[in-house]
Amino acid sequence: VFAAHRIARYCRLRRQDTSSTRRAARWSALVAEIQRGLSSLDAQSLTDAVWSLAVIGHRDNRLLAAICHQAFERIDGFSPSNLAITSWSYATLAYRDDMLMKRINRQALGRLSEFEAQSLANMSWALATMRFKDDVLMHHVAKEAMQKMANFSPQHVANMAWSFATLGRRACSLFESLEQRAVHLLSDAAVDFVPLDLALCAWAFAWLDHAASDAAMLRGIADSALRRLNDFSTQQLANMLWGFDHANYEDQRFYEAVGHWCCSRPSSWWDRAAGEEVVSILTALKPRAETVMGWERLEDLLNARVLQPLASFLRQRNSDEGYTQGLRTLRTYHAGALYTCRLFKALGVTYLGDGDAQRTQAQVSDLIDFYLLPPEPRWLPDGYGDDDMQANRAEIPSLLELLDVKRRVQPSSH
C-alpha cells in the first residue's frame, strides 16, 4: 500500500498521464499484493489504497468491492479525513456502494465538528458526484462549513457551492457565507482562483438563483477570468458564461474581451468542445459581443458542427437505443434559446418568431384558447337510426388558417 501510495502521489504532483502507470507490470503486481492482504489492512491503509486507485484511475470492481467490505467492518476506526477521502475516492472512480456510503455518512454525522474545511468540501463533493442524497448530513455540513468558512480556500468554496447546486439544495445562509468568502479571496492578489473554481462558482450560484446581476462576486470572477482566459477549457468557459448569462450579469467590456478571445481561437481548440458547450458560449455572447470581428465564423462553426448534425439526427427514425443515446453521441441536447430558430429552419418547422413580440404572443394565446374550447354540439346526419341525436365536434378556428395548417394537431405535439 505504501509503494502504491507513493506512486499515486508522485503522479498527482507531476500532473502526468497515468495510463502508462496502469499498464505497468510493477503497478499490476502492487494491486495484486494489496488485494491479497486486504484483511490485514487498518483504516488508514484502506484509505490510502482506495485513494491510490482513484488517483491512478484504476477501476477494478472486484477489488473495490473487497475494499468496501473491509471498510464497512472497520468504519469505527476511520478518522474524519479517512471518511472524506474514502468517499472522494469512490466518487472519483464512479463506484457507488450504498451500504458503505450510508455507514460513512452516519459516522461522519456524529463527528462533523472534527472535520476540517478540506474534509467538508471532499465529503460534499463526493455525495454530489455520486448523486447520493442525504439531506440530514448536508444540512449539518452546511452549518459546520459556515463556522469554518475563514479556513476555506477557493477550491473549497467552489466545490461546496457546486455540491449543493448539483444536489439542488437551497442553503441560503451557506451561500451568503460562500459569497462573502469568495469576494474576499478574489480581491486578494496572492490567492489563485483557477479557471475551474471560477466556472464552478459562477455556475452554482446562478443555478440556484443565488447570484444577483450586480453581485460583487460575479465582478470579481469576471476580472479574474480575463486574466486567465488562456487557461480555460471549453467546458469551463461554457459553464462560467452560462452562469453569467443566467444571472443577467452585464459588463460589455468583459463580454467583448471574451468574444474577441473566442474568435481568435484556432479550429483545433473548438474541436475539443462538446456541442452543448459551443451552444452555451455563443448563446451567452451573442447579445453582447456579436459585433466583434470574426463572429460570423463562430456562428458558421456552430451551424456546421452542432445545428446541422442535430437536425440530421432528429430527422431520423427513432432507434431501439432511443434519442438519448444518439444525443449523447452528438454531445448536445438543444440549440439554445437564440439558435433554436435555426434548428427549426433546418428541420423545415414553421417558427412563429420572437416570444416577446406582440404578434407572436397573440398567436400563442389564440392557440391556447382554441385547445381550451369545449366541444360545440352540432347535428351531423350519418344515415343511422339515431340521426336525431347530436354529435360533438369542435369548431376549427381561424388560427389554423393563419398558421397554414390544414389538419388539427394534437396538443401533445406542441
C-alpha positions in Angstrom: 0.0 0.0 0.0 2.8 2.4 0.9 4.5 1.8 -2.5 1.2 2.3 -4.4 0.5 5.5 -2.4 4.0 6.9 -3.3 3.4 6.2 -7.0 0.0 7.8 -7.0 1.3 10.8 -5.0 4.1 11.3 -7.5 1.8 11.2 -10.5 -0.6 13.7 -8.8 2.2 16.1 -8.0 3.6 15.9 -11.5 0.1 16.0 -13.1 1.2 13.4 -15.5 -0.9 11.0 -17.6 -1.5 7.8 -15.5 -2.4 5.5 -18.4 1.1 4.2 -18.7 1.3 3.6 -14.9 -1.9 1.5 -15.0 -0.4 -0.7 -17.7 2.9 -1.1 -16.0 3.8 -4.6 -14.6 5.0 -3.1 -11.4 1.7 -1.4 -10.7 -0.3 -4.6 -11.5 1.9 -6.5 -9.1 1.3 -3.9 -6.3 -2.5 -4.1 -6.9 -2.5 -7.9 -6.7 -0.5 -7.7 -3.5 -2.9 -5.2 -2.0 -5.8 -7.5 -2.8 -4.2 -10.5 -1.2 -3.5 -8.6 2.0 -6.8 -6.6 2.4 -7.9 -8.4 5.5 -4.8 -7.3 7.4 -5.1 -3.6 6.5 -6.1 -1.0 9.1 -8.4 2.1 8.4 -5.5 4.3 7.2 -4.1 1.7 4.9 -7.5 1.0 3.4 -7.9 4.8 2.8 -4.5 5.0 1.2 -5.2 2.0 -1.0 -8.5 3.3 -2.5 -7.1 6.9 -2.8 -4.2 5.5 -4.8 -6.5 3.6 -7.1 -8.6 6.8 -7.6 -5.6 9.0 -8.4 -4.2 6.4 -10.9 -7.7 5.8 -12.3 -7.5 2.1 -11.7 -11.2 0.9 -11.6 -11.2 -2.8 -10.6 -14.8 -3.6 -9.4 -13.7 -6.7 -7.7 -11.0 -5.0 -5.7 -13.2 -2.0 -4.9 -16.0 -4.3 -3.6 -13.5 -6.0 -1.4 -12.2 -2.7 0.0 -15.8 -1.7 0.6 -16.4 -4.9 2.7 -13.2 -4.3 4.8 -14.0 -0.6 5.2 -17.6 -1.4 6.3 -16.2 -3.7 9.0 -13.6 -1.2 10.2 -15.6 2.1 9.9 -15.3 2.9 13.6 -11.6 3.2 13.2 -11.8 5.8 10.4 -10.8 9.4 11.2 -12.7 12.3 9.7 -10.1 12.7 6.9 -10.3 8.9 6.2 -14.1 9.1 5.8 -13.9 12.1 3.4 -11.0 10.7 1.4 -12.7 7.3 1.0 -15.9 8.9 -0.2 -13.9 11.1 -2.6 -12.0 8.1 -4.0 -15.1 6.1 -4.7 -16.8 9.1 -6.3 -13.8 9.7 -8.4 -13.8 6.1 -9.6 -17.6 6.3 -10.3 -18.1 3.3 -8.0 -21.1 3.6 -5.6 -21.8 1.2 -2.8 -24.9 2.4 -0.9 -24.3 0.3 2.2 -20.9 1.7 2.7 -21.9 5.3 1.9 -24.8 5.1 4.5 -22.3 3.8 7.1 -19.8 6.5 6.2 -22.5 9.2 6.4 -23.8 8.0 9.7 -20.2 8.0 11.1 -19.5 11.4 9.6 -22.7 13.0 11.0 -21.6 12.3 14.6 -18.1 13.7 14.0 -18.6 16.7 11.8 -17.1 19.1 14.4 -13.8 17.3 13.8 -13.9 17.8 10.1 -11.5 20.4 8.6 -12.5 22.6 5.6 -10.9 20.2 3.1 -12.7 17.2 4.5 -16.1 19.0 4.5 -15.5 20.0 0.8 -14.4 16.5 -0.1 -17.4 14.9 1.6 -20.0 17.1 0.0 -18.3 16.8 -3.4 -18.4 13.0 -3.2 -22.1 12.9 -2.3 -22.9 15.3 -5.2 -20.8 13.4 -7.7 -22.5 10.1 -6.8 -25.9 11.8 -6.6 -26.2 10.3 -3.1 -28.9 12.4 -1.4 -28.6 12.7 2.4 -30.5 15.8 3.4 -29.7 15.5 7.1 -26.0 15.2 6.6 -25.9 18.0 4.0 -27.8 20.3 6.4 -25.3 19.8 9.1 -22.4 20.0 6.7 -23.7 23.5 5.7 -23.8 24.6 9.4 -20.3 23.3 10.0 -19.0 24.9 6.9 -20.3 28.3 7.9 -18.4 28.0 11.2 -15.2 27.2 9.4 -15.6 29.5 6.4 -12.5 31.5 7.3 -10.4 28.4 6.5 -11.9 27.8 3.1 -9.7 28.1 0.0 -11.0 28.9 -3.5 -11.3 25.2 -4.2 -13.3 24.6 -1.1 -15.7 27.4 -1.9 -16.1 26.2 -5.5 -16.6 22.5 -4.5 -19.0 23.3 -1.7 -21.1 25.5 -3.9 -21.1 23.0 -6.8 -22.1 20.2 -4.5 -25.2 21.9 -3.1 -26.2 23.2 -6.5 -25.8 19.7 -8.1 -28.0 18.2 -5.3 -30.5 21.0 -5.7 -30.2 22.1 -2.1 -31.0 25.8 -1.4 -28.9 26.7 1.6 -29.3 30.5 1.6 -27.2 31.1 4.7 -24.4 28.9 3.4 -24.3 30.6 0.0 -24.2 34.0 1.6 -21.2 32.9 3.6 -19.6 31.3 0.5 -20.2 34.5 -1.5 -18.6 36.7 1.1 -15.6 34.3 1.3 -15.3 34.2 -2.5 -15.4 38.0 -2.7 -12.6 38.2 -0.1 -10.5 35.7 -1.9 -11.0 37.2 -5.3 -9.8 40.6 -4.0 -6.6 39.1 -2.7 -3.9 39.2 -5.4 -1.9 36.5 -3.6 -4.8 34.0 -3.9 -5.0 31.9 -7.1 -8.5 31.2 -8.3 -8.0 28.7 -11.1 -10.5 28.6 -14.1 -12.3 25.5 -12.7 -13.1 27.2 -9.5 -14.2 30.4 -11.3 -16.5 28.3 -13.5 -18.0 26.2 -10.7 -18.8 29.3 -8.6 -20.5 31.1 -11.5 -22.5 28.1 -12.5 -23.5 27.0 -8.9 -24.6 30.4 -7.7 -26.6 31.0 -10.9 -28.1 27.5 -10.9 -29.7 28.1 -7.5 -30.5 31.8 -8.3 -28.2 33.0 -5.5 -26.3 35.4 -7.7 -27.7 38.9 -8.3 -26.9 40.6 -11.7 -24.7 43.2 -10.0 -23.1 40.8 -7.4 -19.6 41.8 -6.4 -18.6 38.1 -6.7 -19.5 38.0 -10.4 -17.5 41.1 -11.0 -14.5 39.5 -9.2 -14.9 36.3 -11.2 -15.1 38.3 -14.5 -11.9 40.2 -13.7 -10.0 37.1 -12.7 -11.3 35.2 -15.8 -10.0 37.9 -18.1 -6.5 37.5 -16.7 -6.6 33.7 -17.2 -8.6 33.2 -20.4 -5.8 31.2 -22.0 -6.1 28.6 -19.2 -9.8 27.9 -19.7 -11.0 24.7 -21.2 -14.2 24.8 -23.4 -16.3 23.2 -20.6 -15.0 25.7 -18.0 -15.7 28.7 -20.3 -19.2 27.4 -21.2 -20.1 26.8 -17.5 -18.9 30.3 -16.5 -20.6 32.1 -19.3 -23.8 30.1 -18.7 -23.8 31.3 -15.1 -23.2 35.0 -16.1 -26.0 34.8 -18.7 -28.4 33.1 -16.3 -27.7 35.7 -13.7 -28.2 38.5 -16.3 -24.7 39.9 -15.5 -23.9 42.9 -17.7 -20.4 44.0 -18.4 -19.8 45.0 -22.0 -16.1 45.2 -21.6 -15.9 41.6 -20.3 -18.2 40.1 -23.0 -16.4 41.9 -25.8 -13.0 40.7 -24.5 -14.2 37.1 -24.2 -15.8 37.4 -27.7 -12.5 38.6 -29.2 -10.7 35.8 -27.5 -13.1 33.2 -28.7 -12.9 34.5 -32.3 -9.1 34.2 -32.2 -9.2 30.6 -31.1 -8.0 28.1 -33.8 -10.3 25.4 -35.1 -8.3 22.8 -33.1 -9.5 24.5 -29.8 -13.1 24.2 -30.8 -12.6 20.5 -31.8 -12.4 19.7 -28.1 -15.7 21.3 -27.4 -19.0 19.4 -27.0 -21.9 20.8 -28.9 -23.6 21.7 -25.6 -20.5 23.9 -24.7 -20.5 25.7 -28.1 -24.2 26.5 -27.7 -23.7 27.8 -24.2 -20.8 30.0 -25.2 -22.4 31.6 -28.2 -25.8 32.0 -26.5 -24.2 34.0 -23.7 -22.0 36.1 -26.0 -24.4 36.8 -28.9 -26.5 39.6 -27.4 -23.4 41.4 -26.2 -20.5 40.6 -28.5 -21.9 39.7 -31.9 -20.3 42.8 -33.4 -16.7 41.6 -32.7 -14.6 40.7 -35.8 -14.9 37.0 -36.6 -18.3 36.4 -35.0 -19.8 35.2 -38.3 -17.1 32.5 -38.4 -18.1 31.3 -35.0 -21.7 31.1 -36.0 -20.8 29.2 -39.1 -18.9 26.8 -36.9 -21.9 26.3 -34.6 -24.1 25.7 -37.7 -21.7 23.1 -39.2 -20.7 21.3 -36.0 -23.9 21.4 -33.9 -27.1 22.6 -35.6 -26.8 20.6 -38.9 -25.7 17.3 -37.2 -28.5 17.7 -34.7 -31.1 18.4 -37.4 -29.9 15.4 -39.4 -30.2 13.2 -36.3 -33.7 14.4 -35.5 -34.9 13.7 -39.0 -34.0 10.0 -38.5 -36.4 7.4 -37.2 -36.1 6.7 -33.5 -33.9 3.6 -32.9 -34.0 0.9 -30.3 -31.5 2.8 -28.2 -33.7 5.9 -28.2 -32.9 9.5 -28.8 -31.0 9.9 -25.6 -28.1 7.7 -26.7 -27.9 9.5 -30.0 -27.9 12.9 -28.4 -25.2 11.7 -26.0 -23.1 10.7 -29.0 -23.6 14.2 -30.5 -22.7 15.7 -27.1 -25.6 18.2 -27.3 -29.2 18.2 -26.3 -30.5 21.5 -27.5 -29.7 24.5 -29.7 -30.1 27.2 -27.1 -32.7 30.0 -26.8 -31.2 32.1 -29.5 -30.4 29.4 -32.1 -33.4 27.1 -31.8 -35.0 29.0 -34.7 -32.1 28.0 -36.9 -32.6 24.4 -35.9 -36.3 24.7 -36.7 -35.5 26.1 -40.1 -33.1 23.2 -40.8 -35.9 20.8 -39.9 -38.5 22.6 -42.0 -40.6 23.5 -39.0 -42.5 26.8 -39.0 -41.1 29.2 -36.4 -43.6 31.8 -35.1 -40.9 34.2 -34.1 -39.7 36.1 -31.0 -41.7 35.1 -28.0 -41.6 38.7 -26.7 -43.2 40.0 -29.9 -46.8 41.1 -29.5 -47.9 39.3 -32.7 -46.3 36.1 -31.6 -47.9 36.3 -28.1 -51.3 36.9 -29.7 -50.9 33.8 -31.9 -49.8 31.6 -29.0 -52.7 33.0 -26.9 -55.2 32.1 -29.7 -53.7 28.6 -29.9 -54.1 28.0 -26.2 -57.7 29.4 -26.2 -58.5 27.0 -29.0 -57.4 23.9 -27.1 -59.4 25.1 -24.0 -62.6 25.4 -26.0 -65.3 22.9 -25.1 -66.7 20.8 -27.9 -69.6 22.5 -29.7 -72.6 20.3 -30.3 -73.6 20.0 -34.0 -76.1 17.7 -35.6 -74.3 15.5 -38.2 -76.6 13.1 -40.0 -74.8 9.8 -40.6 -77.6 7.7 -42.0 -78.2 5.6 -38.9 -81.4 5.4 -36.8 -80.1 7.9 -34.2 -79.9 10.8 -36.7 -81.9 12.9 -34.2 -79.0 12.8 -31.8 -76.4 15.5 -31.8 -72.7 14.6 -32.2 -69.8 16.5 -30.6 -67.4 18.3 -32.9 -65.1 21.2 -32.2 -65.2 24.2 -34.5 -62.0 24.8 -36.4 -60.9 28.4 -35.6 -59.3 30.8 -38.0 -56.0 30.4 -36.2 -55.2 27.2 -38.1 -55.7 29.1 -41.4 -53.4 31.8 -40.1 -50.7 29.2 -39.4 -51.4 27.5 -42.7 -52.2 24.2 -41.0 -54.7 22.0 -42.9 -55.3 19.5 -40.1 -55.8 19.6 -36.4 -52.6 18.9 -34.4 -52.8 17.1 -31.1 -51.8 19.4 -28.1 -49.0 16.9 -27.1 -47.2 17.7 -30.3 -46.6 21.3 -29.4 
